[in-house]
Amino acid sequence: MRVRDVMTTPVVTVEPSTPFPTLVGLMVEHDISGLPVLDETGAVLGIVTEADLVSKEAHGGRQRSVVEFLGDLVAGGESRWVNRARGRDAETLMTRQLVTIREREDIRAAARQMLDRGVKRLPVLDDDQVLVGILTRTDLLRSLHRDDGEIDAAVRAALDDPLTSPTGTDLRVEARDGVVTLSGTVEFPHDLPTVEAVVWSIPGVVAVDNHATSRYEEPRSSDLAP
């Protein structure tokens, strides 16, 4: 499954000059946690997140203690949240270090990127770097929310597809609580990890118990020569 299949669209976006109260209002009104900031050409400049706005409540208008001030000096500058709390519009509040993803990427790659980079959402770009959607953790969870019947059908379809599965397989599939059990046969031993990988590619699969066996021994290189 690709990012484009589960991403949220259309995306609620803002301009750099969008003021703080409007940013808060948009997030509350649309029940979202991030607002991509676009310039006049539509290019993504950054994103305003809930954390960026909460920094105002945490640090805005508050006199810092001497200990906090000295701590900032030792660290080489002010805390980014203290600095962010001074912001008044999207341009001065937004997070500029964007982590984005392409719409044609697999959702598993997107999930890994979110975890590795510690982000909760990914602006989705097409091949021309144009914003086409936004992918959140909720979107990913929604793609995993499938009952056993849906998982079973998806696994069978993938294993029957000659473009994704080895030929000559005779497999039985059972899905229970997201765990897929395979039994039956494939042609060669090297087909076993291949069919397992096919099953793992199906969203919602929790684990794979592969009890399939091969009908023939692994072919020797001499057997494959013309």
C-alpha positions in Angstrom: 0.0 0.0 0.0 1.3 3.4 -1.0 1.3 6.7 0.9 -1.2 8.2 -1.6 -3.7 5.5 -0.6 -3.9 6.5 3.0 -2.8 10.2 3.2 -5.2 13.0 4.3 -6.3 15.3 1.5 -7.0 18.1 0.8 -4.5 19.7 3.2 -5.3 22.7 5.3 -2.4 25.1 4.6 -1.4 28.6 5.7 0.7 31.5 4.5 3.8 32.8 6.4 1.8 35.9 7.5 -1.1 33.9 9.0 -1.4 35.2 12.6 -1.2 33.0 15.8 -5.0 33.2 16.7 -5.9 32.0 13.2 -3.4 29.1 13.4 -5.0 28.0 16.6 -8.5 28.3 15.2 -7.7 26.3 12.1 -6.2 23.4 14.2 -9.3 23.4 16.5 -11.8 23.7 13.7 -10.3 21.0 11.5 -9.1 18.8 14.4 -5.6 18.6 13.0 -2.1 18.8 14.6 -0.1 20.4 11.8 -0.4 23.2 9.2 2.0 23.2 6.3 3.2 26.8 5.4 3.3 27.6 1.7 4.9 30.5 -0.1 3.2 32.3 -3.0 4.4 29.7 -5.5 2.9 26.8 -3.4 6.3 25.6 -2.2 6.4 24.2 1.3 8.4 26.4 3.7 7.8 24.6 6.9 5.0 23.3 9.2 3.3 24.8 12.3 2.7 22.0 14.8 0.7 21.8 18.0 4.1 21.9 19.9 5.0 25.2 18.2 1.8 26.8 19.3 1.9 25.3 22.9 5.4 26.9 23.3 3.5 30.2 23.6 1.5 28.9 26.6 4.6 27.3 28.1 7.1 30.2 27.7 5.4 33.3 26.4 5.3 36.3 28.6 7.2 34.6 31.4 10.3 36.0 33.0 13.1 33.5 32.9 15.1 32.7 36.1 18.8 33.3 36.4 19.4 29.6 36.3 17.5 29.2 33.0 19.3 32.2 31.5 22.7 30.8 32.5 21.7 27.3 31.2 20.9 28.9 27.8 24.3 30.6 27.8 26.1 27.3 28.6 24.1 25.5 25.9 25.1 28.2 23.3 21.8 30.0 23.0 18.2 30.2 24.0 16.0 27.2 24.1 14.3 26.8 20.8 10.9 26.7 22.6 11.7 29.9 24.4 12.6 31.5 21.1 9.6 30.0 19.3 7.3 31.4 22.0 8.0 34.9 20.8 6.5 34.1 17.4 3.4 35.9 16.2 2.7 34.3 12.9 3.3 31.2 10.9 6.7 32.3 9.6 8.1 32.9 13.1 6.4 29.9 14.7 6.9 27.2 12.1 9.4 24.3 12.2 11.6 24.7 9.2 13.5 21.4 9.3 10.9 19.5 7.3 10.7 15.8 6.9 8.7 14.9 3.8 7.8 11.8 1.8 6.8 11.1 -1.8 3.3 9.9 -2.5 4.4 6.7 -4.2 6.4 5.5 -1.2 5.3 2.4 0.7 3.5 3.1 4.0 6.0 0.9 5.9 8.8 3.1 4.7 6.7 6.1 5.9 6.2 4.5 9.3 9.9 3.8 9.7 10.7 7.4 8.7 8.3 8.8 11.3 9.8 6.6 14.0 13.4 7.3 13.0 13.0 11.1 12.7 10.6 11.4 15.7 7.8 13.2 13.8 4.1 12.7 14.0 3.2 13.8 10.4 4.8 13.9 7.0 3.9 16.4 4.2 3.4 14.3 1.1 5.0 15.6 -2.2 4.6 14.5 -5.8 7.5 14.1 -8.2 7.4 17.9 -8.9 7.8 18.7 -5.1 4.2 19.9 -5.0 2.3 19.3 -1.7 -0.5 16.7 -2.4 -1.4 15.5 1.0 -0.3 15.0 4.6 0.3 11.6 6.3 -0.2 11.3 10.1 0.2 8.5 12.5 -3.6 8.2 12.6 -3.6 7.7 8.9 -1.1 4.8 9.3 -3.1 3.3 12.1 -6.3 3.5 10.0 -4.6 1.5 7.3 -3.7 -1.2 9.8 -7.3 -1.4 11.1 -8.5 -4.5 9.1 -10.4 -7.5 10.2 -9.2 -11.1 9.6 -11.5 -11.5 6.6 -9.9 -8.5 4.8 -6.4 -9.6 5.6 -7.1 -13.1 4.4 -8.5 -11.9 1.1 -5.6 -9.5 0.6 -3.0 -12.2 1.3 -4.7 -14.6 -1.0 -4.8 -12.0 -3.8 -1.2 -11.2 -3.4 -0.1 -14.8 -3.4 -2.1 -15.5 -6.5 -0.6 -12.6 -8.3 2.3 -13.8 -10.6 3.8 -10.3 -10.4 4.3 -10.5 -6.6 4.5 -14.2 -5.8 6.6 -17.2 -7.1 4.9 -19.5 -9.6 4.0 -23.0 -8.6 2.8 -22.3 -5.1 0.0 -24.3 -3.5 -0.6 -22.6 -0.2 -3.4 -22.5 2.3 -3.9 -19.2 4.2 -5.5 -18.6 7.6 -5.7 -15.2 9.3 -6.5 -14.9 13.0 -6.1 -11.8 15.1 -3.8 -10.5 12.4 -1.5 -13.5 12.5 -1.3 -15.2 9.1 -0.5 -18.9 9.0 0.8 -20.4 5.8 0.7 -24.1 5.0 1.1 -26.1 1.8 4.0 -26.1 -0.6 6.1 -24.0 -2.9 8.5 -25.2 -5.6 11.9 -24.5 -4.1 13.4 -23.5 -0.7 14.2 -20.0 -1.9 10.5 -19.4 -2.5 9.7 -19.7 1.2 11.1 -16.4 2.3 9.7 -14.8 -0.8 6.1 -15.8 0.0 6.6 -14.7 3.6 7.7 -11.3 2.5 4.6 -11.0 0.3 2.4 -11.7 3.3 4.3 -9.1 5.4 3.7 -6.5 2.7 -0.1 -6.6 3.5 -1.2 -3.9 5.9 -2.7 -5.2 9.1 -0.5 -8.4 9.3 0.8 -8.8 12.8 2.9 -11.9 12.3 3.5 -14.7 9.9 3.7 -18.4 10.8 5.2 -20.0 7.8 4.7 -23.8 7.9 4.9 -24.3 4.1 7.5 -26.7 2.6 9.2 -27.0 -0.7 8.5 -29.8 -3.2 12.0 -29.9 -4.7 15.5 -29.3 -3.6 17.3 -26.1 -4.4 18.3 -26.2 -8.1 22.0 -26.3 -8.7 23.6 -23.7 -11.0 24.3 -26.4 -13.6 20.6 -27.2 -13.7 19.9 -23.6 -14.6 22.4 -23.4 -17.4 21.0 -23.4 -21.0 
